[in-house]
Amino acid sequence: MRLAKVIGTVVSSTKAPGYESRKILVVQPVDPKGNYIGTSFLAIDAVQAGVNDLVLTIEEGNSARQIIQDADAVTVKTVVAAIVDEIST
């Protein structure tokens, strides 16, 4: 799992099978204080997240497919699994 901030969305006129009804987000990993770390990446949205939302991503294909409830979505690697409301340390 990785904490990230949604920094954008992907707009495409044509998508491969399995992606047609999926929203794809651009997410940037962050530390618990919200500082950007690492490199941004793409993730399938499973929770209706939006730009500037703090989210939890899952970066393992089998878990991602289970979250989006599509066992045949072999091309899914990363999914946004939760919108984070608060972090307590």
N, CA, C and O atoms as a GROMACS GRO file, in nm:
protein
  356
    1MET      N    1   0.084  -0.118   0.000
    1MET     CA    2   0.000   0.000   0.000
    1MET      C    3   0.088   0.124   0.000
    1MET      O    4   0.199   0.124   0.054
    2ARG      N    5   0.037   0.228  -0.062
    2ARG     CA    6   0.112   0.353  -0.068
    2ARG      C    7   0.016   0.471  -0.055
    2ARG      O    8  -0.091   0.473  -0.115
    3LEU      N    9   0.056   0.568   0.025
    3LEU     CA   10  -0.018   0.691   0.041
    3LEU      C   11   0.015   0.782  -0.076
    3LEU      O   12   0.132   0.795  -0.113
    4ALA      N   13  -0.086   0.845  -0.137
    4ALA     CA   14  -0.062   0.929  -0.254
    4ALA      C   15  -0.166   1.040  -0.261
    4ALA      O   16  -0.270   1.035  -0.195
    5LYS      N   17  -0.136   1.141  -0.343
    5LYS     CA   18  -0.230   1.250  -0.369
    5LYS      C   19  -0.267   1.244  -0.517
    5LYS      O   20  -0.180   1.227  -0.603
    6VAL      N   21  -0.396   1.259  -0.546
    6VAL     CA   22  -0.441   1.261  -0.685
    6VAL      C   23  -0.403   1.395  -0.744
    6VAL      O   24  -0.444   1.500  -0.695
    7ILE      N   25  -0.323   1.392  -0.852
    7ILE     CA   26  -0.277   1.517  -0.915
    7ILE      C   27  -0.335   1.537  -1.054
    7ILE      O   28  -0.310   1.640  -1.117
    8GLY      N   29  -0.411   1.440  -1.104
    8GLY     CA   30  -0.470   1.457  -1.236
    8GLY      C   31  -0.551   1.336  -1.278
    8GLY      O   32  -0.555   1.234  -1.208
    9THR      N   33  -0.615   1.348  -1.393
    9THR     CA   34  -0.692   1.238  -1.451
    9THR      C   35  -0.643   1.213  -1.593
    9THR      O   36  -0.584   1.301  -1.656
   10VAL      N   37  -0.668   1.094  -1.642
   10VAL     CA   38  -0.631   1.058  -1.778
   10VAL      C   39  -0.757   1.060  -1.863
   10VAL      O   40  -0.857   0.997  -1.828
   11VAL      N   41  -0.753   1.133  -1.973
   11VAL     CA   42  -0.865   1.138  -2.067
   11VAL      C   43  -0.820   1.069  -2.195
   11VAL      O   44  -0.716   1.102  -2.252
   12SER      N   45  -0.899   0.971  -2.239
   12SER     CA   46  -0.864   0.901  -2.363
   12SER      C   47  -0.991   0.870  -2.441
   12SER      O   48  -1.095   0.839  -2.384
   13SER      N   49  -0.981   0.880  -2.572
   13SER     CA   50  -1.097   0.854  -2.657
   13SER      C   51  -1.113   0.705  -2.685
   13SER      O   52  -1.223   0.660  -2.717
   14THR      N   53  -1.006   0.630  -2.674
   14THR     CA   54  -1.010   0.487  -2.698
   14THR      C   55  -0.934   0.416  -2.586
   14THR      O   56  -0.824   0.456  -2.550
   15LYS      N   57  -0.995   0.310  -2.532
   15LYS     CA   58  -0.930   0.234  -2.425
   15LYS      C   59  -0.932   0.086  -2.460
   15LYS      O   60  -1.021   0.039  -2.531
   16ALA      N   61  -0.834   0.013  -2.409
   16ALA     CA   62  -0.829  -0.132  -2.427
   16ALA      C   63  -0.943  -0.197  -2.350
   16ALA      O   64  -0.995  -0.139  -2.254
   17PRO      N   65  -0.983  -0.317  -2.392
   17PRO     CA   66  -1.088  -0.389  -2.319
   17PRO      C   67  -1.053  -0.400  -2.171
   17PRO      O   68  -0.938  -0.426  -2.135
   18GLY      N   69  -1.152  -0.379  -2.086
   18GLY     CA   70  -1.131  -0.382  -1.943
   18GLY      C   71  -1.111  -0.244  -1.883
   18GLY      O   72  -1.127  -0.226  -1.762
   19TYR      N   73  -1.077  -0.148  -1.967
   19TYR     CA   74  -1.057  -0.010  -1.920
   19TYR      C   75  -1.173   0.082  -1.957
   19TYR      O   76  -1.181   0.193  -1.906
   20GLU      N   77  -1.263   0.038  -2.045
   20GLU     CA   78  -1.366   0.127  -2.100
   20GLU      C   79  -1.446   0.201  -1.993
   20GLU      O   80  -1.470   0.321  -2.007
   21SER      N   81  -1.486   0.134  -1.889
   21SER     CA   82  -1.570   0.198  -1.788
   21SER      C   83  -1.492   0.241  -1.664
   21SER      O   84  -1.551   0.271  -1.560
   22ARG      N   85  -1.361   0.246  -1.675
   22ARG     CA   86  -1.276   0.277  -1.559
   22ARG      C   87  -1.218   0.418  -1.569
   22ARG      O   88  -1.175   0.462  -1.676
   23LYS      N   89  -1.218   0.489  -1.455
   23LYS     CA   90  -1.151   0.619  -1.447
   23LYS      C   91  -1.006   0.594  -1.408
   23LYS      O   92  -0.977   0.519  -1.315
   24ILE      N   93  -0.914   0.658  -1.482
   24ILE     CA   94  -0.772   0.643  -1.454
   24ILE      C   95  -0.720   0.774  -1.396
   24ILE      O   96  -0.743   0.881  -1.452
   25LEU      N   97  -0.652   0.764  -1.283
   25LEU     CA   98  -0.600   0.882  -1.213
   25LEU      C   99  -0.448   0.886  -1.218
   25LEU      O  100  -0.381   0.783  -1.225
   26VAL      N  101  -0.394   1.008  -1.216
   26VAL     CA  102  -0.251   1.029  -1.198
   26VAL      C  103  -0.231   1.058  -1.050
   26VAL      O  104  -0.290   1.152  -0.997
   27VAL      N  105  -0.149   0.977  -0.983
   27VAL     CA  106  -0.128   0.994  -0.840
   27VAL      C  107   0.020   1.014  -0.810
   27VAL      O  108   0.107   0.959  -0.878
   28GLN      N  109   0.047   1.092  -0.707
   28GLN     CA  110   0.183   1.125  -0.664
   28GLN      C  111   0.202   1.073  -0.522
   28GLN      O  112   0.130   1.115  -0.432
   29PRO      N  113   0.298   0.982  -0.500
   29PRO     CA  114   0.322   0.935  -0.363
   29PRO      C  115   0.357   1.051  -0.270
   29PRO      O  116   0.424   1.146  -0.310
   30VAL      N  117   0.310   1.041  -0.146
   30VAL     CA  118   0.338   1.143  -0.044
   30VAL      C  119   0.375   1.073   0.087
   30VAL      O  120   0.342   0.957   0.108
   31ASP      N  121   0.444   1.148   0.174
   31ASP     CA  122   0.470   1.097   0.308
   31ASP      C  123   0.351   1.134   0.396
   31ASP      O  124   0.262   1.206   0.350
   32PRO      N  125   0.347   1.089   0.522
   32PRO     CA  126   0.232   1.119   0.608
   32PRO      C  127   0.207   1.268   0.632
   32PRO      O  128   0.097   1.306   0.672
   33LYS      N  129   0.308   1.352   0.606
   33LYS     CA  130   0.290   1.497   0.622
   33LYS      C  131   0.243   1.563   0.492
   33LYS      O  132   0.219   1.684   0.489
   34GLY      N  133   0.229   1.485   0.385
   34GLY     CA  134   0.181   1.538   0.259
   34GLY      C  135   0.289   1.584   0.163
   34GLY      O  136   0.258   1.639   0.058
   35ASN      N  137   0.416   1.562   0.197
   35ASN     CA  138   0.526   1.600   0.108
   35ASN      C  139   0.540   1.500  -0.005
   35ASN      O  140   0.537   1.379   0.018
   36TYR      N  141   0.554   1.551  -0.128
   36TYR     CA  142   0.571   1.462  -0.243
   36TYR      C  143   0.700   1.383  -0.230
   36TYR      O  144   0.805   1.437  -0.194
   37ILE      N  145   0.692   1.253  -0.262
   37ILE     CA  146   0.810   1.167  -0.266
   37ILE      C  147   0.798   1.077  -0.389
   37ILE      O  148   0.687   1.046  -0.432
   38GLY      N  149   0.908   1.036  -0.445
   38GLY     CA  150   0.905   0.943  -0.556
   38GLY      C  151   0.847   1.001  -0.684
   38GLY      O  152   0.842   1.123  -0.703
   39THR      N  153   0.804   0.911  -0.771
   39THR     CA  154   0.756   0.945  -0.904
   39THR      C  155   0.606   0.918  -0.915
   39THR      O  156   0.556   0.820  -0.859
   40SER      N  157   0.535   1.004  -0.986
   40SER     CA  158   0.391   0.985  -1.005
   40SER      C  159   0.365   0.860  -1.090
   40SER      O  160   0.452   0.815  -1.164
   41PHE      N  161   0.244   0.806  -1.078
   41PHE     CA  162   0.207   0.688  -1.154
   41PHE      C  163   0.056   0.688  -1.178
   41PHE      O  164  -0.016   0.772  -1.124
   42LEU      N  165   0.009   0.594  -1.259
   42LEU     CA  166  -0.134   0.583  -1.292
   42LEU      C  167  -0.199   0.476  -1.207
   42LEU      O  168  -0.137   0.376  -1.171
   43ALA      N  169  -0.327   0.497  -1.175
   43ALA     CA  170  -0.403   0.400  -1.097
   43ALA      C  171  -0.549   0.402  -1.138
   43ALA      O  172  -0.604   0.508  -1.170
   44ILE      N  173  -0.612   0.286  -1.138
   44ILE     CA  174  -0.755   0.275  -1.162
   44ILE      C  175  -0.828   0.322  -1.036
   44ILE      O  176  -0.792   0.284  -0.925
   45ASP      N  177  -0.931   0.404  -1.054
   45ASP     CA  178  -1.007   0.458  -0.940
   45ASP      C  179  -1.121   0.363  -0.904
   45ASP      O  180  -1.208   0.336  -0.986
   46ALA      N  181  -1.120   0.313  -0.779
   46ALA     CA  182  -1.227   0.226  -0.731
   46ALA      C  183  -1.317   0.294  -0.629
   46ALA      O  184  -1.411   0.233  -0.579
   47VAL      N  185  -1.288   0.422  -0.595
   47VAL     CA  186  -1.359   0.487  -0.485
   47VAL      C  187  -1.411   0.628  -0.519
   47VAL      O  188  -1.448   0.702  -0.429
   48GLN      N  189  -1.413   0.663  -0.645
   48GLN     CA  190  -1.461   0.795  -0.689
   48GLN      C  191  -1.377   0.909  -0.631
   48GLN      O  192  -1.431   1.011  -0.588
   49ALA      N  193  -1.246   0.892  -0.631
   49ALA     CA  194  -1.154   0.996  -0.584
   49ALA      C  195  -1.145   1.107  -0.688
   49ALA      O  196  -1.176   1.086  -0.806
   50GLY      N  197  -1.101   1.224  -0.644
   50GLY     CA  198  -1.085   1.337  -0.734
   50GLY      C  199  -0.952   1.406  -0.713
   50GLY      O  200  -0.877   1.373  -0.620
   51VAL      N  201  -0.923   1.501  -0.800
   51VAL     CA  202  -0.798   1.576  -0.791
   51VAL      C  203  -0.787   1.640  -0.653
   51VAL      O  204  -0.885   1.695  -0.601
   52ASN      N  205  -0.669   1.633  -0.595
   52ASN     CA  206  -0.633   1.684  -0.462
   52ASN      C  207  -0.673   1.592  -0.348
   52ASN      O  208  -0.641   1.622  -0.232
   53ASP      N  209  -0.742   1.482  -0.374
   53ASP     CA  210  -0.774   1.388  -0.267
   53ASP      C  211  -0.649   1.313  -0.224
   53ASP      O  212  -0.563   1.281  -0.306
   54LEU      N  213  -0.638   1.286  -0.094
   54LEU     CA  214  -0.535   1.200  -0.039
   54LEU      C  215  -0.591   1.059  -0.043
   54LEU      O  216  -0.700   1.034   0.008
   55VAL      N  217  -0.517   0.965  -0.103
   55VAL     CA  218  -0.570   0.831  -0.125
   55VAL      C  219  -0.470   0.724  -0.082
   55VAL      O  220  -0.352   0.750  -0.061
   56LEU      N  221  -0.522   0.603  -0.070
   56LEU     CA  222  -0.440   0.486  -0.044
   56LEU      C  223  -0.443   0.401  -0.170
   56LEU      O  224  -0.551   0.365  -0.219
   57THR      N  225  -0.326   0.368  -0.223
   57THR     CA  226  -0.319   0.286  -0.344
   57THR      C  227  -0.268   0.147  -0.310
   57THR      O  228  -0.191   0.127  -0.217
   58ILE      N  229  -0.314   0.050  -0.388
   58ILE     CA  230  -0.267  -0.088  -0.380
   58ILE      C  231  -0.193  -0.115  -0.510
   58ILE      O  232  -0.250  -0.096  -0.618
   59GLU      N  233  -0.069  -0.159  -0.501
   59GLU     CA  234   0.014  -0.179  -0.620
   59GLU      C  235   0.050  -0.326  -0.639
   59GLU      O  236   0.167  -0.360  -0.653
   60GLU      N  237  -0.048  -0.409  -0.641
   60GLU     CA  238  -0.027  -0.551  -0.664
   60GLU      C  239  -0.146  -0.600  -0.746
   60GLU      O  240  -0.261  -0.585  -0.705
   61GLY      N  241  -0.117  -0.658  -0.860
   61GLY     CA  242  -0.221  -0.691  -0.957
   61GLY      C  243  -0.337  -0.772  -0.905
   61GLY      O  244  -0.452  -0.736  -0.929
   62ASN      N  245  -0.312  -0.882  -0.835
   62ASN     CA  246  -0.420  -0.967  -0.787
   62ASN      C  247  -0.509  -0.893  -0.689
   62ASN      O  248  -0.632  -0.901  -0.698
   63SER      N  249  -0.450  -0.821  -0.595
   63SER     CA  250  -0.529  -0.742  -0.499
   63SER      C  251  -0.609  -0.635  -0.571
   63SER      O  252  -0.725  -0.611  -0.538
   64ALA      N  253  -0.548  -0.569  -0.669
   64ALA     CA  254  -0.616  -0.465  -0.745
   64ALA      C  255  -0.738  -0.522  -0.817
   64ALA      O  256  -0.845  -0.461  -0.814
   65ARG      N  257  -0.723  -0.638  -0.880
   65ARG     CA  258  -0.836  -0.700  -0.950
   65ARG      C  259  -0.947  -0.738  -0.853
   65ARG      O  260  -1.065  -0.726  -0.887
   66GLN      N  261  -0.912  -0.783  -0.732
   66GLN     CA  262  -1.014  -0.816  -0.633
   66GLN      C  263  -1.090  -0.692  -0.588
   66GLN      O  264  -1.212  -0.697  -0.570
   67ILE      N  265  -1.020  -0.581  -0.572
   67ILE     CA  266  -1.085  -0.457  -0.528
   67ILE      C  267  -1.184  -0.407  -0.632
   67ILE      O  268  -1.294  -0.363  -0.598
   68ILE      N  269  -1.145  -0.413  -0.760
   68ILE     CA  270  -1.238  -0.367  -0.864
   68ILE      C  271  -1.334  -0.477  -0.906
   68ILE      O  272  -1.417  -0.457  -0.994
   69GLN      N  273  -1.324  -0.593  -0.842
   69GLN     CA  274  -1.413  -0.707  -0.863
   69GLN      C  275  -1.417  -0.750  -1.009
   69GLN      O  276  -1.524  -0.768  -1.067
   70ASP      N  277  -1.298  -0.767  -1.067
   70ASP     CA  278  -1.288  -0.810  -1.206
   70ASP      C  279  -1.167  -0.902  -1.219
   70ASP      O  280  -1.056  -0.857  -1.248
   71ALA      N  281  -1.189  -1.031  -1.198
   71ALA     CA  282  -1.080  -1.128  -1.201
   71ALA      C  283  -1.015  -1.139  -1.338
   71ALA      O  284  -0.902  -1.186  -1.349
   72ASP      N  285  -1.085  -1.097  -1.444
   72ASP     CA  286  -1.030  -1.107  -1.579
   72ASP      C  287  -0.954  -0.982  -1.622
   72ASP      O  288  -0.904  -0.978  -1.735
   73ALA      N  289  -0.944  -0.881  -1.537
   73ALA     CA  290  -0.875  -0.756  -1.572
   73ALA      C  291  -0.724  -0.775  -1.555
   73ALA      O  292  -0.664  -0.718  -1.465
   74VAL      N  293  -0.666  -0.853  -1.643
   74VAL     CA  294  -0.525  -0.891  -1.629
   74VAL      C  295  -0.429  -0.774  -1.643
   74VAL      O  296  -0.314  -0.785  -1.601
   75THR      N  297  -0.472  -0.662  -1.700
   75THR     CA  298  -0.383  -0.549  -1.719
   75THR      C  299  -0.384  -0.451  -1.602
   75THR      O  300  -0.312  -0.351  -1.605
   76VAL      N  301  -0.462  -0.478  -1.498
   76VAL     CA  302  -0.469  -0.387  -1.384
   76VAL      C  303  -0.359  -0.421  -1.285
   76VAL      O  304  -0.348  -0.535  -1.239
   77LYS      N  305  -0.276  -0.322  -1.253
   77LYS     CA  306  -0.171  -0.340  -1.153
   77LYS      C  307  -0.195  -0.256  -1.029
   77LYS      O  308  -0.172  -0.302  -0.917
   78THR      N  309  -0.240  -0.132  -1.048
   78THR     CA  310  -0.253  -0.039  -0.935
   78THR      C  311  -0.395   0.017  -0.929
   78THR      O  312  -0.454   0.052  -1.031
   79VAL      N  313  -0.448   0.024  -0.807
   79VAL     CA  314  -0.584   0.074  -0.788
   79VAL      C  315  -0.587   0.170  -0.668
   79VAL      O  316  -0.514   0.151  -0.570
   80VAL      N  317  -0.672   0.272  -0.679
   80VAL     CA  318  -0.698   0.359  -0.564
   80VAL      C  319  -0.806   0.289  -0.482
   80VAL      O  320  -0.918   0.270  -0.529
   81ALA      N  321  -0.770   0.249  -0.358
   81ALA     CA  322  -0.858   0.167  -0.276
   81ALA      C  323  -0.930   0.244  -0.167
   81ALA      O  324  -1.029   0.194  -0.113
   82ALA      N  325  -0.883   0.365  -0.132
   82ALA     CA  326  -0.947   0.440  -0.024
   82ALA      C  327  -0.916   0.588  -0.038
   82ALA      O  328  -0.810   0.626  -0.087
   83ILE      N  329  -1.009   0.671   0.007
   83ILE     CA  330  -0.985   0.815   0.022
   83ILE      C  331  -0.954   0.836   0.170
   83ILE      O  332  -1.033   0.797   0.257
   84VAL      N  333  -0.840   0.897   0.198
   84VAL     CA  334  -0.794   0.915   0.336
   84VAL      C  335  -0.850   1.046   0.390
   84VAL      O  336  -0.830   1.152   0.331
   85ASP      N  337  -0.920   1.038   0.502
   85ASP     CA  338  -0.976   1.157   0.566
   85ASP      C  339  -0.877   1.222   0.662
   85ASP      O  340  -0.871   1.345   0.672
   86GLU      N  341  -0.801   1.140   0.733
   86GLU     CA  342  -0.712   1.193   0.836
   86GLU      C  343  -0.601   1.092   0.865
   86GLU      O  344  -0.622   0.971   0.855
   87ILE      N  345  -0.484   1.144   0.901
   87ILE     CA  346  -0.372   1.059   0.944
   87ILE      C  347  -0.333   1.102   1.084
   87ILE      O  348  -0.306   1.220   1.108
   88SER      N  349  -0.329   1.008   1.177
   88SER     CA  350  -0.285   1.036   1.314
   88SER      C  351  -0.152   0.966   1.337
   88SER      O  352  -0.137   0.847   1.307
   89THR      N  353  -0.056   1.039   1.392
   89THR     CA  354   0.074   0.977   1.420
   89THR      C  355   0.111   0.994   1.565
   89THR      O  356   0.217   0.949   1.608
   0.00000   0.00000   0.00000
